[in-house]
Amino acid sequence: MTRNNWIALAILTSAAAFGACRPKGGEAGQPDRAVDNTAGDQSNLPVSFTVPAGTRLDLTLNAELSSRKNKAGDTFTAKLATDIRDASGKVVIETGSIVNGTITEVKPAPNRRIPGTLTLALTTIEMDGNTLPIRATIDSVQTEYGAKVGAGAGAVVGQILSKNTTGTVIGAVVAAETKDLDIVLPDGSRILATITEPMNSSQ
């Protein structure tokens, strides 16, 4: 091999060695930057889950309901005040998720002696862009007296008279001295409910 060939071979070998040692993914001297495939994934909720029957729901009503103003077929929404967990105790639906409901029947108070009633049914719950059907009964409604109830405007705080998954009847029990006995559930009223059938998700 000639002297010139030896020189050329030495240059090629040096260039190959330099290329092998040079960092990938950027300029010389910069470390590789691994792609984080989990970036933007903010949810640790399971892909599929089952919420067992008997699970309690703690809800906060998003807008006022009244046996004088509302009618059958009206819808309403409430927010979860606490997380929903599966049988193992893992959070599967987070606080703040929206629960949808329907007013199935309304009976305005016909006079000052006979109270009105509202019949409410919970229908679906929204999570991560999905809407899941829900079967539940309302166990109690907790609200506040005072300005929120509308003193002097015919405001009565009610309690559960009868319940099933197709509708829970809320009727008057305690009444202030008002002009009528219509039920009023103010914005922010707390609703406690129980899931009656297992709720399954397979997103």
Secondary structure as UniProt FT lines:
FT   HELIX           3..21
FT   TURN            28..29
FT   TURN            37..40
FT   STRAND          48..51
FT   TURN            53..54
FT   STRAND          56..61
FT   STRAND          65..66
FT   TURN            67..69
FT   TURN            72..73
FT   STRAND          75..80
FT   STRAND          84..85
FT   TURN            87..88
FT   STRAND          91..93
FT   TURN            95..96
FT   STRAND          98..107
FT   STRAND          117..127
FT   TURN            128..129
FT   STRAND          130..133
FT   STRAND          136..142
FT   TURN            147..149
FT   TURN            151..152
FT   STRAND          156..162
FT   TURN            165..166
FT   STRAND          168..175
FT   STRAND          183..185
FT   TURN            187..188
FT   STRAND          190..195
FT   STRAND          199..202
//
